[in-house]
Amino acid sequence: NAGVTQTPKFRVLKTGQSMTLLCAQDMNHEYMYWYRQDPGMGLRLIHYSVGEGTTAKGEVPDGYNVSRLKKQNFLLGLESAAPSQTSVYFCASSPDYYEQYFGPGTRLTVT
Amino acid sequence: AQKITQTQPGMFVQEKEAVTLDCTYDTSDPSYGLFWYKQPSSGEMIFLIYQGSYDQQNATEGRYSLNFQKARKSANLVISASQLGDSAMYFCAMRVKGAQKLVFGQGTRLTINP
């Protein structure tokens, strides 16, 4: 049981480049989330999904898109990366109202 | 809107002492959950403890307990008999029933001195 995994762990992009972050969970959870964590701050929700084929905007969705084509995967896309998107990105999944299980994080730097 | 406030940016404690990390919250919703997460230097977020707004007793998980004072809207984390491995960032978070997101505080960096 791997839990929540994220790919890649580190990435450096140039301004304007695009990329996709992959989150996978093997716990059969319905709910999945993408957060970002900036220095000295807690996590802020970017987008989330309440089931396969569904997505919704969170607190800071601008500049990001997501897709949930399969229940176990939740993809986060940056179409045109900006330095303001330099952050650590966490994926999480949840079976219900209670705790969310987090992945190890992806450290993204945009130069 | 929901808000979590952690007023202690950093705390330094001697090993084996108990430590209390403060958390106050703000919501008008009567049904909510409060969570504490630990983030060690390796970066992962580790769930520690959960308290529901209707729970009559304070939550406990091993050396962790949550001092829940509903009238004061506080949900302080108490770590008994601190260990060197407890050194980490600690985040308080809240989730209102029916909402999907966790709202996080800014965190408290705890350092345990030998």
Chai-1 contact restraints between the chains, C-beta under 6 A:
chainA,res_idxA,chainB,res_idxB,connection_type,confidence,min_distance_angstrom,max_distance_angstrom,comment,restraint_id
A,M41,B,Q106,contact,1.0,0.0,6.0,A-B,restraint_1
A,G42,B,F91,contact,1.0,0.0,6.0,A-B,restraint_2
A,G42,B,F104,contact,1.0,0.0,6.0,A-B,restraint_3
A,G42,B,G105,contact,1.0,0.0,6.0,A-B,restraint_4
A,G42,B,Q106,contact,1.0,0.0,6.0,A-B,restraint_5
A,G42,B,G107,contact,1.0,0.0,6.0,A-B,restraint_6
A,L43,B,F104,contact,1.0,0.0,6.0,A-B,restraint_7
A,L45,B,K101,contact,1.0,0.0,6.0,A-B,restraint_8
A,Y48,B,Q100,contact,1.0,0.0,6.0,A-B,restraint_9
A,G58,B,K101,contact,1.0,0.0,6.0,A-B,restraint_10
A,E99,B,F47,contact,1.0,0.0,6.0,A-B,restraint_11
A,E99,B,Y50,contact,1.0,0.0,6.0,A-B,restraint_12
A,F102,B,M45,contact,1.0,0.0,6.0,A-B,restraint_13
A,P104,B,E44,contact,1.0,0.0,6.0,A-B,restraint_14
A,G105,B,G43,contact,1.0,0.0,6.0,A-B,restraint_15
